[in-house]
Amino acid sequence: MDRRATLPLHHAGFEDIPEMLTAKELEALLKIDQKTIYGYVQRGLIPYVRIQSNVRFPKRQIIEWIEQQNYRLHSKNGNGAGDR
């Protein structure tokens, strides 16, 4: 069974987001200009689906991508900044 299909959405507010996002919807969600989003598409930096000339962004893959972009500072001993 594909685990991604049953990925629990434990992120508050993501339940109301459509399954496939337009660049405009993604712009509002990420607070990133559509031109930047399309630049990410051209460089292969963000998950997307191309349907003819239309580009759509699968919600679950976008949520996973956002989590992968999370940068956490590490202290000298290798623990995260919040691990004190």
VEXPAMI-389474 format. One record per residue: residue number from 1; residue in three letters; chain; x, y, z of N, C-alpha, C, O in turn. Coordinates in nm, 4 decimals, decimal comma. Layout:
// residues N
<pos: NUM | code: ALA | unit: A | n.x: X | n.y: Y | n.z: Z | ca.x: X | ca.y: Y | ca.z: Z | c.x: X | c.y: Y | c.z: Z | o.x: X | o.y: Y | o.z: Z>
...
END
This chain:
// residues 84
<pos: 1 | code: MET | unit: A | n.x: 0,0846 | n.y: -0,1191 | n.z: 0,0000 | ca.x: 0,0000 | ca.y: 0,0000 | ca.z: 0,0000 | c.x: 0,0884 | c.y: 0,1245 | c.z: 0,0000 | o.x: 0,1891 | o.y: 0,1281 | o.z: 0,0707>
<pos: 2 | code: ASP | unit: A | n.x: 0,0533 | n.y: 0,2248 | n.z: -0,0766 | ca.x: 0,1283 | ca.y: 0,3490 | ca.z: -0,0860 | c.x: 0,1045 | c.y: 0,4315 | c.z: 0,0399 | o.x: -0,0079 | o.y: 0,4751 | o.z: 0,0648>
<pos: 3 | code: ARG | unit: A | n.x: 0,2098 | n.y: 0,4534 | n.z: 0,1201 | ca.x: 0,1969 | ca.y: 0,5262 | ca.z: 0,2472 | c.x: 0,1604 | c.y: 0,6723 | c.z: 0,2237 | o.x: 0,0943 | o.y: 0,7337 | o.z: 0,3074>
<pos: 4 | code: ARG | unit: A | n.x: 0,2031 | n.y: 0,7286 | n.z: 0,1103 | ca.x: 0,1721 | ca.y: 0,8688 | ca.z: 0,0828 | c.x: 0,0226 | c.y: 0,8922 | c.z: 0,0696 | o.x: -0,0268 | o.y: 0,9994 | o.z: 0,1046>
<pos: 5 | code: ALA | unit: A | n.x: -0,0493 | n.y: 0,7934 | n.z: 0,0197 | ca.x: -0,1934 | ca.y: 0,8092 | ca.z: 0,0007 | c.x: -0,2665 | c.y: 0,8186 | c.z: 0,1343 | o.x: -0,3764 | o.y: 0,8735 | o.z: 0,1413>
<pos: 6 | code: THR | unit: A | n.x: -0,2059 | n.y: 0,7655 | n.z: 0,2400 | ca.x: -0,2702 | ca.y: 0,7680 | ca.z: 0,3708 | c.x: -0,1962 | c.y: 0,8582 | c.z: 0,4689 | o.x: -0,2164 | o.y: 0,8477 | o.z: 0,5899>
<pos: 7 | code: LEU | unit: A | n.x: -0,1104 | n.y: 0,9469 | n.z: 0,4178 | ca.x: -0,0336 | ca.y: 1,0368 | ca.z: 0,5026 | c.x: -0,1280 | c.y: 1,1217 | c.z: 0,5867 | o.x: -0,2111 | o.y: 1,1939 | o.z: 0,5316>
<pos: 8 | code: PRO | unit: A | n.x: -0,1168 | n.y: 1,1143 | n.z: 0,7198 | ca.x: -0,2053 | ca.y: 1,1955 | ca.z: 0,8039 | c.x: -0,1683 | c.y: 1,3430 | c.z: 0,7930 | o.x: -0,0509 | o.y: 1,3790 | o.z: 0,8014>
<pos: 9 | code: LEU | unit: A | n.x: -0,2662 | n.y: 1,4261 | n.z: 0,7748 | ca.x: -0,2420 | ca.y: 1,5696 | ca.z: 0,7656 | c.x: -0,2584 | c.y: 1,6288 | c.z: 0,9047 | o.x: -0,3678 | o.y: 1,6699 | o.z: 0,9432>
<pos: 10 | code: HIS | unit: A | n.x: -0,1499 | n.y: 1,6326 | n.z: 0,9788 | ca.x: -0,1531 | ca.y: 1,6819 | ca.z: 1,1148 | c.x: -0,1251 | c.y: 1,8319 | c.z: 1,1206 | o.x: -0,1026 | o.y: 1,8867 | o.z: 1,2284>
<pos: 11 | code: HIS | unit: A | n.x: -0,1263 | n.y: 1,8972 | n.z: 1,0070 | ca.x: -0,0991 | ca.y: 2,0396 | ca.z: 0,9997 | c.x: -0,2313 | c.y: 2,1156 | c.z: 1,0034 | o.x: -0,3169 | o.y: 2,0965 | o.z: 0,9170>
<pos: 12 | code: ALA | unit: A | n.x: -0,2474 | n.y: 2,2000 | n.z: 1,1017 | ca.x: -0,3711 | ca.y: 2,2770 | ca.z: 1,1160 | c.x: -0,3941 | c.y: 2,3640 | c.z: 0,9927 | o.x: -0,3035 | o.y: 2,4340 | o.z: 0,9476>
<pos: 13 | code: GLY | unit: A | n.x: -0,5133 | n.y: 2,3591 | n.z: 0,9397 | ca.x: -0,5503 | ca.y: 2,4435 | ca.z: 0,8278 | c.x: -0,5279 | c.y: 2,3833 | c.z: 0,6906 | o.x: -0,5848 | o.y: 2,4329 | o.z: 0,5934>
<pos: 14 | code: PHE | unit: A | n.x: -0,4480 | n.y: 2,2793 | n.z: 0,6781 | ca.x: -0,4206 | ca.y: 2,2205 | ca.z: 0,5478 | c.x: -0,5357 | c.y: 2,1343 | c.z: 0,4977 | o.x: -0,5394 | o.y: 2,1002 | o.z: 0,3795>
<pos: 15 | code: GLU | unit: A | n.x: -0,6289 | n.y: 2,0986 | n.z: 0,5840 | ca.x: -0,7400 | ca.y: 2,0130 | ca.z: 0,5427 | c.x: -0,8306 | c.y: 2,0814 | c.z: 0,4411 | o.x: -0,8934 | o.y: 2,0144 | o.z: 0,3591>
<pos: 16 | code: ASP | unit: A | n.x: -0,8379 | n.y: 2,2144 | n.z: 0,4458 | ca.x: -0,9278 | ca.y: 2,2888 | ca.z: 0,3577 | c.x: -0,8656 | c.y: 2,3226 | c.z: 0,2222 | o.x: -0,9319 | o.y: 2,3817 | o.z: 0,1370>
<pos: 17 | code: ILE | unit: A | n.x: -0,7408 | n.y: 2,2863 | n.z: 0,2017 | ca.x: -0,6725 | ca.y: 2,3169 | ca.z: 0,0766 | c.x: -0,7111 | c.y: 2,2133 | c.z: -0,0285 | o.x: -0,7128 | o.y: 2,0939 | o.z: 0,0013>
<pos: 18 | code: PRO | unit: A | n.x: -0,7424 | n.y: 2,2566 | n.z: -0,1518 | ca.x: -0,7767 | ca.y: 2,1599 | ca.z: -0,2578 | c.x: -0,6635 | c.y: 2,0600 | c.z: -0,2810 | o.x: -0,5478 | o.y: 2,0881 | o.z: -0,2497>
<pos: 19 | code: GLU | unit: A | n.x: -0,6974 | n.y: 1,9430 | n.z: -0,3362 | ca.x: -0,5977 | ca.y: 1,8384 | ca.z: -0,3610 | c.x: -0,4920 | c.y: 1,8819 | c.z: -0,4621 | o.x: -0,3748 | o.y: 1,8467 | o.z: -0,4485>
<pos: 20 | code: MET | unit: A | n.x: -0,5328 | n.y: 1,9578 | n.z: -0,5628 | ca.x: -0,4395 | ca.y: 2,0106 | ca.z: -0,6621 | c.x: -0,4472 | c.y: 2,1630 | c.z: -0,6571 | o.x: -0,5557 | o.y: 2,2205 | o.z: -0,6649>
<pos: 21 | code: LEU | unit: A | n.x: -0,3317 | n.y: 2,2277 | n.z: -0,6440 | ca.x: -0,3263 | ca.y: 2,3726 | ca.z: -0,6305 | c.x: -0,2828 | c.y: 2,4380 | c.z: -0,7612 | o.x: -0,2009 | o.y: 2,3832 | o.z: -0,8350>
<pos: 22 | code: THR | unit: A | n.x: -0,3375 | n.y: 2,5538 | n.z: -0,7886 | ca.x: -0,2892 | ca.y: 2,6361 | ca.z: -0,8988 | c.x: -0,1707 | c.y: 2,7178 | c.z: -0,8468 | o.x: -0,1472 | o.y: 2,7235 | o.z: -0,7261>
<pos: 23 | code: ALA | unit: A | n.x: -0,0974 | n.y: 2,7799 | n.z: -0,9365 | ca.x: 0,0134 | ca.y: 2,8659 | ca.z: -0,8943 | c.x: -0,0389 | c.y: 2,9823 | c.z: -0,8099 | o.x: 0,0276 | o.y: 3,0260 | o.z: -0,7160>
<pos: 24 | code: LYS | unit: A | n.x: -0,1575 | n.y: 3,0322 | n.z: -0,8433 | ca.x: -0,2161 | ca.y: 3,1431 | ca.z: -0,7674 | c.x: -0,2489 | c.y: 3,0987 | c.z: -0,6245 | o.x: -0,2229 | o.y: 3,1720 | o.z: -0,5290>
<pos: 25 | code: GLU | unit: A | n.x: -0,3058 | n.y: 2,9789 | n.z: -0,6100 | ca.x: -0,3365 | ca.y: 2,9263 | ca.z: -0,4765 | c.x: -0,2088 | c.y: 2,9011 | c.z: -0,3972 | o.x: -0,2031 | o.y: 2,9273 | o.z: -0,2770>
<pos: 26 | code: LEU | unit: A | n.x: -0,1070 | n.y: 2,8503 | n.z: -0,4650 | ca.x: 0,0203 | ca.y: 2,8245 | ca.z: -0,3992 | c.x: 0,0885 | c.y: 2,9555 | c.z: -0,3592 | o.x: 0,1536 | o.y: 2,9629 | o.z: -0,2549>
<pos: 27 | code: GLU | unit: A | n.x: 0,0735 | n.y: 3,0574 | n.z: -0,4417 | ca.x: 0,1263 | ca.y: 3,1897 | ca.z: -0,4099 | c.x: 0,0678 | c.y: 3,2401 | c.z: -0,2783 | o.x: 0,1405 | o.y: 3,2912 | o.z: -0,1931>
<pos: 28 | code: ALA | unit: A | n.x: -0,0637 | n.y: 3,2257 | n.z: -0,2618 | ca.x: -0,1296 | ca.y: 3,2700 | ca.z: -0,1392 | c.x: -0,0860 | c.y: 3,1865 | c.z: -0,0185 | o.x: -0,0686 | o.y: 3,2395 | o.z: 0,0913>
<pos: 29 | code: LEU | unit: A | n.x: -0,0686 | n.y: 3,0571 | n.z: -0,0393 | ca.x: -0,0301 | ca.y: 2,9676 | ca.z: 0,0690 | c.x: 0,1125 | c.y: 2,9937 | c.z: 0,1159 | o.x: 0,1380 | o.y: 3,0032 | o.z: 0,2360>
<pos: 30 | code: LEU | unit: A | n.x: 0,2056 | n.y: 3,0053 | n.z: 0,0211 | ca.x: 0,3468 | ca.y: 3,0189 | ca.z: 0,0553 | c.x: 0,3924 | c.y: 3,1635 | c.z: 0,0712 | o.x: 0,5008 | o.y: 3,1898 | o.z: 0,1232>
<pos: 31 | code: LYS | unit: A | n.x: 0,3087 | n.y: 3,2575 | n.z: 0,0259 | ca.x: 0,3467 | ca.y: 3,3996 | ca.z: 0,0266 | c.x: 0,4706 | c.y: 3,4204 | c.z: -0,0608 | o.x: 0,5614 | o.y: 3,4957 | o.z: -0,0258>
<pos: 32 | code: ILE | unit: A | n.x: 0,4719 | n.y: 3,3515 | n.z: -0,1756 | ca.x: 0,5793 | ca.y: 3,3617 | ca.z: -0,2742 | c.x: 0,5158 | c.y: 3,3974 | c.z: -0,4081 | o.x: 0,4151 | o.y: 3,3381 | o.z: -0,4469>
<pos: 33 | code: ASP | unit: A | n.x: 0,5733 | n.y: 3,4929 | n.z: -0,4781 | ca.x: 0,5212 | ca.y: 3,5385 | ca.z: -0,6063 | c.x: 0,5113 | c.y: 3,4239 | c.z: -0,7077 | o.x: 0,5954 | o.y: 3,3340 | o.z: -0,7090>
<pos: 34 | code: GLN | unit: A | n.x: 0,4082 | n.y: 3,4279 | n.z: -0,7925 | ca.x: 0,3883 | ca.y: 3,3244 | ca.z: -0,8944 | c.x: 0,5098 | c.y: 3,3107 | c.z: -0,9862 | o.x: 0,5442 | o.y: 3,1996 | o.z: -1,0266>
<pos: 35 | code: LYS | unit: A | n.x: 0,5747 | n.y: 3,4217 | n.z: -1,0193 | ca.x: 0,6927 | ca.y: 3,4151 | ca.z: -1,1060 | c.x: 0,8025 | c.y: 3,3320 | c.z: -1,0401 | o.x: 0,8718 | o.y: 3,2557 | o.z: -1,1074>
<pos: 36 | code: THR | unit: A | n.x: 0,8182 | n.y: 3,3465 | n.z: -0,9101 | ca.x: 0,9174 | ca.y: 3,2684 | ca.z: -0,8363 | c.x: 0,8783 | c.y: 3,1215 | c.z: -0,8375 | o.x: 0,9637 | o.y: 3,0348 | o.z: -0,8562>
<pos: 37 | code: ILE | unit: A | n.x: 0,7506 | n.y: 3,0927 | n.z: -0,8177 | ca.x: 0,7013 | ca.y: 2,9544 | ca.z: -0,8190 | c.x: 0,7286 | c.y: 2,8902 | c.z: -0,9545 | o.x: 0,7763 | o.y: 2,7769 | o.z: -0,9609>
<pos: 38 | code: TYR | unit: A | n.x: 0,6987 | n.y: 2,9619 | n.z: -1,0631 | ca.x: 0,7258 | ca.y: 2,9072 | ca.z: -1,1967 | c.x: 0,8762 | c.y: 2,8902 | c.z: -1,2208 | o.x: 0,9178 | o.y: 2,7998 | o.z: -1,2932>
<pos: 39 | code: GLY | unit: A | n.x: 0,9570 | n.y: 2,9768 | n.z: -1,1602 | ca.x: 1,1024 | ca.y: 2,9596 | ca.z: -1,1673 | c.x: 1,1448 | c.y: 2,8310 | c.z: -1,0976 | o.x: 1,2330 | o.y: 2,7599 | o.z: -1,1458>
<pos: 40 | code: TYR | unit: A | n.x: 1,0818 | n.y: 2,8011 | n.z: -0,9835 | ca.x: 1,1090 | ca.y: 2,6747 | ca.z: -0,9132 | c.x: 1,0704 | c.y: 2,5559 | c.z: -1,0007 | o.x: 1,1406 | o.y: 2,4549 | o.z: -1,0036>
<pos: 41 | code: VAL | unit: A | n.x: 0,9573 | n.y: 2,5685 | n.z: -1,0728 | ca.x: 0,9131 | ca.y: 2,4618 | ca.z: -1,1635 | c.x: 1,0179 | c.y: 2,4404 | c.z: -1,2721 | o.x: 1,0580 | o.y: 2,3269 | o.z: -1,2978>
<pos: 42 | code: GLN | unit: A | n.x: 1,0620 | n.y: 2,5476 | n.z: -1,3354 | ca.x: 1,1596 | ca.y: 2,5366 | ca.z: -1,4444 | c.x: 1,2899 | c.y: 2,4740 | c.z: -1,3982 | o.x: 1,3553 | o.y: 2,4027 | o.z: -1,4743>
<pos: 43 | code: ARG | unit: A | n.x: 1,3286 | n.y: 2,5006 | n.z: -1,2720 | ca.x: 1,4539 | ca.y: 2,4470 | ca.z: -1,2182 | c.x: 1,4350 | c.y: 2,3131 | c.z: -1,1484 | o.x: 1,5312 | o.y: 2,2557 | o.z: -1,0974>
<pos: 44 | code: GLY | unit: A | n.x: 1,3096 | n.y: 2,2620 | n.z: -1,1456 | ca.x: 1,2835 | ca.y: 2,1324 | ca.z: -1,0841 | c.x: 1,2978 | c.y: 2,1321 | c.z: -0,9337 | o.x: 1,3353 | o.y: 2,0302 | o.z: -0,8756>
<pos: 45 | code: LEU | unit: A | n.x: 1,2685 | n.y: 2,2447 | n.z: -0,8688 | ca.x: 1,2873 | ca.y: 2,2568 | ca.z: -0,7248 | c.x: 1,1619 | c.y: 2,2281 | c.z: -0,6428 | o.x: 1,1695 | o.y: 2,2108 | o.z: -0,5212>
<pos: 46 | code: ILE | unit: A | n.x: 1,0465 | n.y: 2,2230 | n.z: -0,7095 | ca.x: 0,9197 | ca.y: 2,2069 | ca.z: -0,6386 | c.x: 0,8385 | c.y: 2,0984 | c.z: -0,7090 | o.x: 0,8430 | o.y: 2,0884 | o.z: -0,8316>
<pos: 47 | code: PRO | unit: A | n.x: 0,7643 | n.y: 2,0170 | n.z: -0,6337 | ca.x: 0,6835 | ca.y: 1,9126 | ca.z: -0,6995 | c.x: 0,5669 | c.y: 1,9743 | c.z: -0,7772 | o.x: 0,4990 | o.y: 2,0650 | o.z: -0,7291>
<pos: 48 | code: TYR | unit: A | n.x: 0,5457 | n.y: 1,9230 | n.z: -0,8981 | ca.x: 0,4358 | ca.y: 1,9733 | ca.z: -0,9811 | c.x: 0,3919 | c.y: 1,8664 | c.z: -1,0787 | o.x: 0,4606 | o.y: 1,7666 | o.z: -1,1006>
<pos: 49 | code: VAL | unit: A | n.x: 0,2744 | n.y: 1,8902 | n.z: -1,1372 | ca.x: 0,2202 | ca.y: 1,8044 | ca.z: -1,2415 | c.x: 0,1874 | c.y: 1,8939 | c.z: -1,3599 | o.x: 0,1249 | o.y: 1,9987 | o.z: -1,3435>
<pos: 50 | code: ARG | unit: A | n.x: 0,2294 | n.y: 1,8530 | n.z: -1,4788 | ca.x: 0,1968 | ca.y: 1,9295 | ca.z: -1,5988 | c.x: 0,0852 | c.y: 1,8567 | c.z: -1,6729 | o.x: 0,0992 | o.y: 1,7396 | o.z: -1,7080>
<pos: 51 | code: ILE | unit: A | n.x: -0,0255 | n.y: 1,9268 | n.z: -1,6963 | ca.x: -0,1390 | ca.y: 1,8739 | ca.z: -1,7711 | c.x: -0,1522 | c.y: 1,9632 | c.z: -1,8945 | o.x: -0,2069 | o.y: 2,0733 | o.z: -1,8886>
<pos: 52 | code: GLN | unit: A | n.x: -0,1007 | n.y: 1,9125 | n.z: -2,0054 | ca.x: -0,0875 | ca.y: 1,9930 | ca.z: -2,1279 | c.x: -0,0031 | c.y: 2,1164 | c.z: -2,0942 | o.x: 0,1126 | o.y: 2,1021 | o.z: -2,0547>
<pos: 53 | code: SER | unit: A | n.x: -0,0580 | n.y: 2,2356 | n.z: -2,1089 | ca.x: 0,0185 | ca.y: 2,3569 | ca.z: -2,0788 | c.x: -0,0066 | c.y: 2,4079 | c.z: -1,9366 | o.x: 0,0486 | o.y: 2,5102 | o.z: -1,8963>
<pos: 54 | code: ASN | unit: A | n.x: -0,0899 | n.y: 2,3363 | n.z: -1,8612 | ca.x: -0,1230 | ca.y: 2,3779 | ca.z: -1,7243 | c.x: -0,0320 | c.y: 2,3105 | c.z: -1,6228 | o.x: 0,0015 | o.y: 2,1928 | o.z: -1,6354>
<pos: 55 | code: VAL | unit: A | n.x: 0,0072 | n.y: 2,3874 | n.z: -1,5221 | ca.x: 0,0891 | ca.y: 2,3345 | ca.z: -1,4138 | c.x: 0,0047 | c.y: 2,3344 | c.z: -1,2876 | o.x: -0,0585 | o.y: 2,4344 | o.z: -1,2537>
<pos: 56 | code: ARG | unit: A | n.x: 0,0042 | n.y: 2,2206 | n.z: -1,2179 | ca.x: -0,0684 | ca.y: 2,2074 | ca.z: -1,0916 | c.x: 0,0267 | c.y: 2,1487 | c.z: -0,9882 | o.x: 0,1252 | o.y: 2,0829 | o.z: -1,0219>
<pos: 57 | code: PHE | unit: A | n.x: -0,0049 | n.y: 2,1740 | n.z: -0,8614 | ca.x: 0,0811 | ca.y: 2,1348 | ca.z: -0,7517 | c.x: 0,0033 | c.y: 2,0440 | c.z: -0,6564 | o.x: -0,0920 | o.y: 2,0891 | o.z: -0,5928>
<pos: 58 | code: PRO | unit: A | n.x: 0,0427 | n.y: 1,9156 | n.z: -0,6455 | ca.x: -0,0281 | ca.y: 1,8215 | ca.z: -0,5575 | c.x: -0,0085 | c.y: 1,8607 | c.z: -0,4110 | o.x: 0,1043 | o.y: 1,8728 | o.z: -0,3631>
<pos: 59 | code: LYS | unit: A | n.x: -0,1196 | n.y: 1,8801 | n.z: -0,3415 | ca.x: -0,1166 | ca.y: 1,9290 | ca.z: -0,2033 | c.x: -0,0265 | c.y: 1,8455 | c.z: -0,1134 | o.x: 0,0583 | o.y: 1,9008 | o.z: -0,0434>
<pos: 60 | code: ARG | unit: A | n.x: -0,0427 | n.y: 1,7160 | n.z: -0,1138 | ca.x: 0,0357 | ca.y: 1,6304 | ca.z: -0,0232 | c.x: 0,1853 | c.y: 1,6423 | c.z: -0,0510 | o.x: 0,2658 | o.y: 1,6482 | o.z: 0,0419>
<pos: 61 | code: GLN | unit: A | n.x: 0,2219 | n.y: 1,6458 | n.z: -0,1778 | ca.x: 0,3632 | ca.y: 1,6589 | ca.z: -0,2122 | c.x: 0,4175 | c.y: 1,7958 | c.z: -0,1729 | o.x: 0,5329 | o.y: 1,8075 | o.z: -0,1316>
<pos: 62 | code: ILE | unit: A | n.x: 0,3352 | n.y: 1,8988 | n.z: -0,1855 | ca.x: 0,3759 | ca.y: 2,0334 | ca.z: -0,1457 | c.x: 0,3973 | c.y: 2,0392 | c.z: 0,0055 | o.x: 0,4944 | o.y: 2,0994 | o.z: 0,0513>
<pos: 63 | code: ILE | unit: A | n.x: 0,3089 | n.y: 1,9779 | n.z: 0,0831 | ca.x: 0,3243 | ca.y: 1,9751 | ca.z: 0,2290 | c.x: 0,4552 | c.y: 1,9049 | c.z: 0,2658 | o.x: 0,5294 | o.y: 1,9528 | o.z: 0,3516>
<pos: 64 | code: GLU | unit: A | n.x: 0,4831 | n.y: 1,7923 | n.z: 0,2016 | ca.x: 0,6083 | ca.y: 1,7205 | ca.z: 0,2271 | c.x: 0,7287 | c.y: 1,8073 | c.z: 0,1876 | o.x: 0,8290 | o.y: 1,8112 | o.z: 0,2589>
<pos: 65 | code: TRP | unit: A | n.x: 0,7180 | n.y: 1,8760 | n.z: 0,0747 | ca.x: 0,8255 | ca.y: 1,9624 | ca.z: 0,0276 | c.x: 0,8517 | c.y: 2,0753 | c.z: 0,1268 | o.x: 0,9670 | o.y: 2,1079 | o.z: 0,1550>
<pos: 66 | code: ILE | unit: A | n.x: 0,7447 | n.y: 2,1350 | n.z: 0,1800 | ca.x: 0,7603 | ca.y: 2,2417 | ca.z: 0,2791 | c.x: 0,8349 | c.y: 2,1883 | c.z: 0,4010 | o.x: 0,9251 | o.y: 2,2544 | o.z: 0,4525>
<pos: 67 | code: GLU | unit: A | n.x: 0,7977 | n.y: 2,0694 | n.z: 0,4470 | ca.x: 0,8646 | ca.y: 2,0102 | ca.z: 0,5630 | c.x: 1,0132 | c.y: 1,9873 | c.z: 0,5342 | o.x: 1,0961 | o.y: 2,0038 | o.z: 0,6237>
<pos: 68 | code: GLN | unit: A | n.x: 1,0478 | n.y: 1,9499 | n.z: 0,4120 | ca.x: 1,1874 | ca.y: 1,9265 | ca.z: 0,3760 | c.x: 1,2663 | c.y: 2,0573 | c.z: 0,3695 | o.x: 1,3887 | o.y: 2,0560 | o.z: 0,3830>
<pos: 69 | code: GLN | unit: A | n.x: 1,1983 | n.y: 2,1698 | n.z: 0,3490 | ca.x: 1,2655 | ca.y: 2,2994 | ca.z: 0,3403 | c.x: 1,2942 | c.y: 2,3574 | c.z: 0,4780 | o.x: 1,3635 | o.y: 2,4586 | o.z: 0,4890>
<pos: 70 | code: ASN | unit: A | n.x: 1,2423 | n.y: 2,2952 | n.z: 0,5828 | ca.x: 1,2584 | ca.y: 2,3454 | ca.z: 0,7190 | c.x: 1,4053 | c.y: 2,3429 | c.z: 0,7580 | o.x: 1,4687 | o.y: 2,2374 | o.z: 0,7564>
<pos: 71 | code: TYR | unit: A | n.x: 1,4590 | n.y: 2,4581 | n.z: 0,7929 | ca.x: 1,5985 | ca.y: 2,4699 | ca.z: 0,8332 | c.x: 1,6029 | c.y: 2,4939 | c.z: 0,9825 | o.x: 1,5393 | o.y: 2,5862 | o.z: 1,0335>
<pos: 72 | code: ARG | unit: A | n.x: 1,6770 | n.y: 2,4119 | n.z: 1,0514 | ca.x: 1,6910 | ca.y: 2,4264 | ca.z: 1,1965 | c.x: 1,8368 | c.y: 2,4497 | c.z: 1,2299 | o.x: 1,9250 | o.y: 2,3778 | o.z: 1,1827>
<pos: 73 | code: LEU | unit: A | n.x: 1,8615 | n.y: 2,5507 | n.z: 1,3116 | ca.x: 1,9970 | ca.y: 2,5780 | ca.z: 1,3558 | c.x: 2,0420 | c.y: 2,4681 | c.z: 1,4507 | o.x: 1,9616 | o.y: 2,4151 | o.z: 1,5275>
<pos: 74 | code: HIS | unit: A | n.x: 2,1688 | n.y: 2,4340 | n.z: 1,4459 | ca.x: 2,2241 | ca.y: 2,3322 | ca.z: 1,5343 | c.x: 2,3303 | c.y: 2,3952 | c.z: 1,6227 | o.x: 2,4083 | o.y: 2,4793 | o.z: 1,5780>
<pos: 75 | code: SER | unit: A | n.x: 2,3325 | n.y: 2,3537 | n.z: 1,7487 | ca.x: 2,4354 | ca.y: 2,4011 | ca.z: 1,8399 | c.x: 2,5647 | c.y: 2,3264 | c.z: 1,8119 | o.x: 2,5663 | o.y: 2,2359 | o.z: 1,7284>
<pos: 76 | code: LYS | unit: A | n.x: 2,6720 | n.y: 2,3619 | n.z: 1,8790 | ca.x: 2,8027 | ca.y: 2,3009 | ca.z: 1,8569 | c.x: 2,8031 | c.y: 2,1510 | c.z: 1,8836 | o.x: 2,8795 | o.y: 2,0775 | o.z: 1,8211>
<pos: 77 | code: ASN | unit: A | n.x: 2,7174 | n.y: 2,1040 | n.z: 1,9774 | ca.x: 2,7155 | ca.y: 1,9610 | ca.z: 2,0086 | c.x: 2,6219 | c.y: 1,8828 | c.z: 1,9175 | o.x: 2,5994 | o.y: 1,7638 | o.z: 1,9395>
<pos: 78 | code: GLY | unit: A | n.x: 2,5672 | n.y: 1,9485 | n.z: 1,8153 | ca.x: 2,4852 | ca.y: 1,8780 | ca.z: 1,7160 | c.x: 2,3376 | c.y: 1,8730 | c.z: 1,7460 | o.x: 2,2598 | o.y: 1,8253 | o.z: 1,6633>
<pos: 79 | code: ASN | unit: A | n.x: 2,2965 | n.y: 1,9211 | n.z: 1,8624 | ca.x: 2,1540 | ca.y: 1,9237 | ca.z: 1,8944 | c.x: 2,0895 | c.y: 2,0450 | c.z: 1,8315 | o.x: 2,1561 | o.y: 2,1450 | o.z: 1,8048>
<pos: 80 | code: GLY | unit: A | n.x: 1,9590 | n.y: 2,0362 | n.z: 1,8078 | ca.x: 1,8867 | ca.y: 2,1508 | ca.z: 1,7536 | c.x: 1,8849 | c.y: 2,2654 | c.z: 1,8516 | o.x: 1,9075 | o.y: 2,2449 | o.z: 1,9709>
<pos: 81 | code: ALA | unit: A | n.x: 1,8585 | n.y: 2,3854 | n.z: 1,8042 | ca.x: 1,8607 | ca.y: 2,5046 | ca.z: 1,8890 | c.x: 1,7615 | c.y: 2,4924 | c.z: 2,0046 | o.x: 1,7831 | o.y: 2,5505 | o.z: 2,1109>
<pos: 82 | code: GLY | unit: A | n.x: 1,6541 | n.y: 2,4182 | n.z: 1,9851 | ca.x: 1,5548 | ca.y: 2,4036 | ca.z: 2,0906 | c.x: 1,5854 | c.y: 2,2933 | c.z: 2,1893 | o.x: 1,5111 | o.y: 2,2747 | o.z: 2,2856>
<pos: 83 | code: ASP | unit: A | n.x: 1,6941 | n.y: 2,2189 | n.z: 2,1675 | ca.x: 1,7297 | ca.y: 2,1066 | ca.z: 2,2541 | c.x: 1,8271 | c.y: 2,1495 | c.z: 2,3619 | o.x: 1,9443 | o.y: 2,1122 | o.z: 2,3567>
<pos: 84 | code: ARG | unit: A | n.x: 1,7827 | n.y: 2,2256 | n.z: 2,4579 | ca.x: 1,8736 | ca.y: 2,2732 | ca.z: 2,5637 | c.x: 1,8353 | c.y: 2,2180 | c.z: 2,6962 | o.x: 1,9004 | o.y: 2,2473 | o.z: 2,7964>
END
